[in-house]
Amino acid sequence: MVTLQLRQLTVPPGHRVILHNINWQEFEAILTELGDHRATRLAYSQGTLEMRMPLPKHEVAKVIIGDLVKILLEELEIDSESFGSTTFKREDMNFGVEPDDSFYIQNHAQMIGKERIDLKVDPPPDLVIEVDVTSKTQLDAYEALQVPELWRYEAGKLQINVFQDDKYVESDISPNFPNLPIIEAIPTFVEQSRTIGRSAALRAFRNWVRDTKNI
């Protein structure tokens, strides 16, 4: 049997490594060894660990969508706490996942000042964002953690998944922003950022929210 150390593994951008038969203690040890300041992203599902290195295309989309959500929250005067790509995990369910971005909205008050999350006592984030470029989002992990709303952005389209009756169903409406056409607006302004630039697109989006919310 050959034993490899994590530092011997290199995951090129846009690629992923899948490790099988990883128990929970090994998953926790890998998280500790890799640390918080890393480019690789992890997803753990009942013994299978996926390590992936995002492409610049993925990172650009992730950042712009997160910025758009923050503008929505600000302009609609909705209080929130942002937890980014925090590792959300539960040993009793054997799942762990790191979203591209995450927000506590309904449960924001109890998350103020939190530096560590224990999903046995803390609620899952109210909204998570995943950008699918080189791999597909693992819905089973988010279903196990019972995340209420999941956005998946892929190939210029936004899919809104709402957790109902222990599974996700697609929705044309975001429960967190029910009065705005989010499913059309987010892809429109992400694409706009590719042509006029990030700052101009964010300003345009802010103006759009201000105009649309009063209709």
C-alpha positions in Angstrom: 0.0 0.0 0.0 1.3 3.4 -1.0 0.6 6.4 1.3 0.7 9.9 -0.2 0.8 13.2 1.6 -1.4 16.1 0.5 1.6 18.3 -0.4 2.4 15.7 -3.0 -0.9 16.3 -4.8 -1.2 19.1 -7.4 -4.7 20.0 -8.7 -4.4 22.1 -11.9 -7.0 24.9 -12.4 -10.2 23.5 -13.8 -9.4 20.0 -12.6 -10.5 17.9 -9.6 -9.2 14.9 -7.6 -11.7 12.4 -6.1 -10.6 10.3 -3.1 -12.7 7.4 -2.0 -13.1 5.6 1.4 -12.2 8.7 3.4 -13.6 8.5 6.9 -14.8 11.5 8.9 -11.6 11.7 11.0 -9.5 11.7 7.8 -11.7 14.4 6.3 -11.2 16.6 9.4 -7.4 16.0 9.3 -7.3 17.0 5.6 -9.2 20.2 6.4 -6.7 21.0 9.2 -3.7 20.2 7.0 -4.9 22.3 4.1 -5.9 25.2 6.3 -8.2 28.1 5.6 -6.0 30.0 3.2 -6.1 27.8 0.2 -7.4 27.9 -3.4 -8.7 24.3 -3.5 -12.3 23.7 -2.7 -13.6 20.6 -0.9 -16.8 18.6 -0.9 -17.3 15.5 1.2 -20.2 13.1 0.8 -20.4 9.9 2.8 -16.8 8.8 2.3 -16.0 10.4 -1.0 -13.9 13.6 -1.0 -13.7 15.9 -4.0 -10.9 18.4 -4.2 -11.1 20.9 -7.0 -9.2 23.9 -8.2 -11.5 26.6 -9.7 -10.7 28.3 -13.0 -10.5 32.2 -13.2 -13.8 32.1 -15.1 -15.4 30.5 -12.0 -13.9 32.9 -9.6 -14.9 36.0 -11.6 -18.6 34.8 -11.8 -18.6 33.8 -8.1 -17.4 37.3 -7.0 -19.8 39.2 -9.2 -22.8 37.2 -8.1 -21.9 37.6 -4.5 -21.5 41.4 -5.0 -25.0 41.5 -6.7 -26.5 39.7 -3.7 -24.9 42.2 -1.3 -26.4 45.1 -3.3 -29.8 43.4 -3.2 -29.6 43.1 0.6 -28.4 46.7 1.0 -30.9 48.3 -1.3 -33.8 46.3 0.1 -32.6 47.0 3.7 -32.4 43.4 4.6 -30.0 42.5 7.4 -27.6 39.7 6.8 -24.4 38.0 7.7 -22.0 36.7 5.0 -20.0 33.6 5.5 -18.4 33.2 2.1 -16.9 29.7 1.4 -17.1 28.5 5.0 -16.9 24.8 5.4 -20.4 23.6 6.5 -20.3 20.1 7.8 -22.1 17.6 10.0 -20.4 14.4 11.2 -23.7 12.7 12.1 -24.8 13.2 8.4 -21.4 12.4 6.9 -21.5 15.5 4.7 -19.3 18.6 4.3 -19.4 21.3 1.6 -17.9 24.7 0.8 -20.2 26.9 -1.2 -18.9 29.7 -3.4 -20.8 32.1 -1.2 -23.3 31.9 1.7 -25.6 34.3 3.5 -27.5 34.2 6.7 -30.7 36.3 6.3 -33.6 35.1 8.3 -31.2 33.8 10.9 -28.7 36.6 10.7 -29.1 37.8 14.3 -27.9 34.7 15.9 -24.8 34.5 13.6 -23.5 37.9 14.5 -19.9 37.6 15.7 -19.7 33.9 15.1 -16.2 32.7 14.1 -17.0 29.0 14.1 -20.1 27.2 13.0 -21.5 24.0 14.5 -24.5 22.8 12.5 -25.6 20.7 15.4 -26.7 23.9 17.1 -26.4 26.6 14.5 -28.8 26.8 11.5 -27.5 26.3 8.0 -27.1 29.4 5.8 -30.4 30.8 4.3 -28.9 31.2 0.9 -25.9 29.6 -0.8 -24.4 30.2 -4.2 -22.6 27.7 -6.4 -21.0 28.4 -9.8 -20.7 25.2 -11.8 -17.9 25.4 -14.4 -15.8 22.2 -14.1 -18.0 20.2 -11.8 -21.6 19.9 -10.7 -22.9 21.0 -7.3 -23.5 18.1 -4.9 -27.2 18.6 -4.1 -27.2 15.7 -1.7 -24.9 17.6 0.7 -27.1 20.7 0.7 -30.2 18.6 1.1 -28.7 16.8 4.1 -27.8 20.1 5.6 -31.3 21.5 4.8 -30.1 24.8 3.2 -33.3 26.6 2.4 -32.3 28.2 -0.9 -29.5 27.3 -3.3 -28.5 29.3 -6.4 -26.7 27.4 -9.2 -25.1 29.4 -12.0 -24.0 27.6 -15.0 -23.5 28.5 -18.7 -25.0 31.9 -18.3 -28.2 30.7 -16.5 -29.3 30.9 -12.9 -31.3 28.0 -11.3 -33.0 28.7 -8.0 -33.5 25.6 -5.9 -35.8 25.7 -2.9 -35.7 23.1 -0.1 -39.2 21.5 0.3 -40.2 18.2 1.8 -36.6 17.0 2.2 -35.5 17.7 -1.4 -34.9 20.6 -3.8 -37.4 21.8 -6.3 -36.7 24.4 -9.0 -38.4 27.8 -8.6 -38.7 30.9 -10.8 -38.9 33.0 -7.6 -36.3 33.5 -4.9 -37.9 33.2 -1.4 -35.4 35.7 -0.1 -36.2 38.3 -2.9 -39.7 37.3 -4.0 -40.6 40.7 -5.5 -37.8 40.9 -8.0 -37.2 38.8 -11.2 -33.9 37.5 -9.9 -33.7 34.5 -12.2 -33.5 36.9 -15.2 -31.6 39.8 -13.6 -28.6 38.0 -12.2 -27.5 36.4 -15.5 -28.1 39.7 -17.3 -25.8 41.7 -15.1 -23.2 39.0 -14.8 -23.0 39.0 -18.6 -23.0 42.8 -18.6 -20.0 42.8 -16.4 -18.1 41.0 -19.1 -18.6 43.8 -21.6 -18.7 47.0 -19.6 -16.7 45.9 -16.6 -17.5 44.9 -13.0 -17.8 48.4 -11.5 -20.1 49.7 -14.2 -22.3 46.6 -14.1 -22.7 46.8 -10.3 -23.7 50.5 -10.5 -26.2 49.6 -13.2 -27.6 46.8 -11.1 -27.9 49.0 -8.0 -29.9 51.5 -10.1 -32.1 48.7 -11.5 -32.9 47.5 -8.0 -33.8 51.0 -6.9 -36.1 51.4 -9.8 -37.6 48.0 -9.8 -38.4 47.6 -6.1 -40.7 50.6 -6.2 -42.8 49.3 -9.1 
